[in-house]
Amino acid sequence: MPSASTGASAGMPSDAQPLHFADLRHRVGEPGFRRANLALFAAGVATFALLYSTQGLLPLISDAMRLTPGQASWTASAATLGLALALLPASALSDRFGRTAVMTGSVFAAVLIGTALPFAPDITTLVLLRAVQGAALAGLPATAMAFLAEEVHPSALAGAMGLYVAGNSVGGMGGRLLTGWTGAAWGWRGGLAANAVLALACAVAFRLLIPAARNFHRSPVDARALARTVGGHLRNPLLVRLYALGALFMAVFGAVYNTVGYRLIAEPFHLPESVAASIFVVYLVGTVTSATAGRLAERLGRRGALYVAIATTTVGLLLSLAENLVCALLGLVLITGGFFAGHAVASSSVGRTATTGRAQASALYLIAYYVGNSLGGTVGADAYHSAAWPGTVVVGLTAVTAAAGVTLYATRRALADRRGADRRGADRLSADPVAAGR
């Protein structure tokens, strides 16, 4: 899944940095550049395969443990909640101990927990392990882009970050597909075991490939400075609105994807488990949408692009109510495309809005984003248990309506500010005898 930078040095390297720093960074064509790219791609696959490992298995977990969808959904929500809570501490640790050390410890700790998941005796143990696994995973999204920004030359940075985000998408989709297919054949424990093997292979590849850091400068953890920066961001109304949008869009996504597997194997579709698990191929729509969201924002403005994303998601939710498989799948495509477009616009706006502490601003966005996923996924699953698919759709429509309200409020504020600026300009003009022609 797309990720924002959260490391303390995650912004683009400054032109004011000394020349010797730039000369040490990897450029296109160099062996170190290729190794860094492949290593971070493998790390992205491992991270998001592990993070969403139970989402494609929720119906199987429900059947095996006799759980409601809401109860089973905590195996997915606990991981994203644990990750959200650990993002800021992980970014601070990377400043103290180094990017490579934190990423290595993070991915191997998460893999180790992943190998224990298939042996969880009950739902409580499984949920607790998933929460700890999510917290362990925080070191990668909190640090990976900071590592790239420090070690890759600016001329090659965009491509390197794009490949890392692609690894996130491949891991998010591939992990869901792998667990779903293997789970259909060997049960949910077999699905989680297969996922752990995939993640271990990626973790080993990451460790073997990652080049030694040459530009990292250790800095002490200043909790007070961090608190001041975070407090300043939370007092910025525009940033708070962007955080709310990230949480609301992700609430829709979590609600839909935590329950769509239940719907496809139930009436009126009755799809086999293995076929229902294949629905996560739709995730590829997000990769395309994320890439085009920037051009949409350039043409319509950020708020215009958000309105398009909200409308697309709303139409998708309504269309998904049809008891026709083609319409239901088309609705899912629109929901996915709308979500990724909204997320891409909101997350990219955070870096432009924050004038200082951009890394922490992005971290706060990710925290809101994953908290929205946790809450939306669980509430959506409870609603599905109570009212079937229409219940999930109501949760999604509530969240997307709130997102529309936030965007409309932002539009009205912008118009009011513009009118105020025009009035102040007119007042200054009338007060100037020369400009007024007097």
Disulfide bonds with the S-S distance in Angstrom:
none
